[in-house]
Amino acid sequence: MSVLLLAVLFPVAIPMALGLGLDRLLGEPRRFHPLVGFGRYASAVEALCRRVHSGRATGLLAWSLAVLPWVAVAGSLRSHGGLWALLVDVGLLYFAVGGRSLAEHARAVATPLLAGDLGAARQRLSWIVSRDTASLDENGVARATVESVLENGNDAIFGALFWFALLGGPGALMFRLANTLDAMWGYRTERYLRFGWGAARIDDVLNYLPARCTALSYALLGQTRKALHCWRTQAPAWDSPNAGPVMAAGAGALDVALGGEAVYHGKLEARPPLGTRKPAAASDIDKALVLVQNSIWLWLLAVALIGVLKRA
């Protein structure tokens, strides 16, 4: 049975599996990454729009100019149907997900940490988180890495899969570009408090359902009762409406303590505690990666079953 016929029978599961397979095989492009080009384009759009104004409306206009033309192009390419539509969907999903990159970065921290090289682990951690890492002990490095794996499981994988399931490749592209703009403009600083308001709110909206599906996946595949309890009781105290459920459920599923105090740009932030009382250890990094990978399999199975039910 050809791939194209399978894609007809399973119009979401097959291209999703192929896109994830490409990511697993190739990882993110080492050179000429499309997001680097998009970042430069977005910066040019920002500079152009700021010549007019720097308020919320201008920020929303900038977001639209940065994201919607590319989504429209993707939709136009996909509209040709057949094998071409399949190739477009697979290529866009490969671009939108970063599962292999997430695992590589996390293991680059876990390997020296397990070997007792705390300095190297701190350095590699500083490449993937915005908090200060120089004074973290082994527990702090493990905790920060597990948090990154759980949260980015949603941002780098499941958010794109959710919108791919709904809107195909253009949906995955929209999510990835919106998430990138949130990372660029969604800061509560004087420069971006108003201009970046739209990027931050749009990312919150696009992430709302995916984050809760991700949290449920973590709960089902880990210590379910603890995960659901942590989600229900701890997530509301977290600043982010989407990171809270994801990390609280993930912490409970892994039976580890996350959250708590962290230093960002020289300032101590007292973040609410998440999870249980068991300190995170280096071995928990791989457990978090396994939880994310098992959740990917769960999503693929769910999408395939939905496809079967639709044809029944």
Secondary structure, 3 states (H helix, E strand, C coil): CCHHHHHHHCCCHHHHHHHHHHHHHHCCCCCCCHHHHHHHHHHHHHHHHHCCCCCHHHHHHHHHHHHHHHHHHHHHHHCCCHHHHHHHHHHHHHHHCCHHHHHHHHHHHHHHHHCCCHHHHHHHHHCCCCCCCCCCCHHHHHHHHHHHHHHHHHHHHHHHHHHHHHHHHHHHHHHHHHHHHHHHHCCCCCCCCCCCHHHHHHHHHHHHHHHHHHHHHHHHHCCHHHHHHHHHHHHHHCCCCCHHHHHHHHHHHHCCEEEEEEEECCEEEEEEEEECCCECCCHHHHHHHHHHHHHHHHHHHHHHHHHHHHHC
